[in-house]
Amino acid sequence: MTPQSVRRRLGIDIDKAREIAALANGEKEPRDYPSADHYYRSCYNEPDNEYVALYAINEVLETYGIEGWCRKNTNYRGGVSYCNTGDPYAPTVFLVTDKYGMSRFVCSDFATMAERYPSVGD
């Protein structure tokens, strides 16, 4: 993720976009953010750094927490987690994980992502 693409897709100022891009790219320590550190310390097993970064991104965006779903046709291994904006058409940051455990950050809206990556129950 580049700061310019984050700024353009989310419609935020460039400083926040740089911070989010640095967290998503692993260039900034997510545990420096209180909510991400709290999430990390609350886990019994050490979580993947991408999930900790998503909690830090949630704090930067001032959204309403992390939510997600298990992806269809991934044998319950793949999933989609995102910073909940409270509006299904508002752009936000998603963490998409495939059935092999490979993750990537995406800027999109809930409605688009729900269509692109259906849940197991659908």
Buried (B, 14 or more C-beta within 10 A) or exposed (E): BEBEEBBEBBEBEEEBBBBBBBBBEEEBBBBEBEBBBEBBEEEEEEBEBBBBBBBBBBBBBEBEEBEBBBBEEBEEEBBBBBBBBEEEEBBBBBBBBBEEEEBEBBBBBBEBBBEEBBEBEE
